[in-house]
Amino acid sequence: MLGVDLIVVLGVIAYLTSPSHRQHDPVHALQQLDAFYLDEAAPAYRRLGLRPGRPALLVVCDNGCRPPARLGAQVRVTRDAAIGRAYGLMTSTGRLGPGYAVIDTRGNVRYRTFDPGLGGHRQEIDSLLERAR
């Protein structure tokens, strides 16, 4: 039993010190759950130029990241720290994204996640946007 406990502890330490862990938000309550788990009014909805009736993808990052091309939704990209904070896409260390939020046709945030490779996740994002219709 001691051997299993030691292996588990070493595995947790290895993960916590890995580059993969640093890509995740240290505020674990905001980590991805792989489902629509939110239903709250989207902050700065009008200020972002979004309109009800079509789903939206809000990309938040400070290094010029790009969303997948040709999504069937309203798409906005921002480097605004206040918006990143309002959407829960700023870490406690001040890193802005990279990540995105899915906003449904009524203007409610339904999903958000940190995603350093969002440009390559078109199929996942399309699926989420389809559910937001």
Summary of the structure (lengths in Angstrom):
residues: 133
radius of gyration: 16.6
end to end distance: 50.5
largest distance: 58.1
contacts: 349
relative contact order: 0.20
helix: 31%
strand: 20%
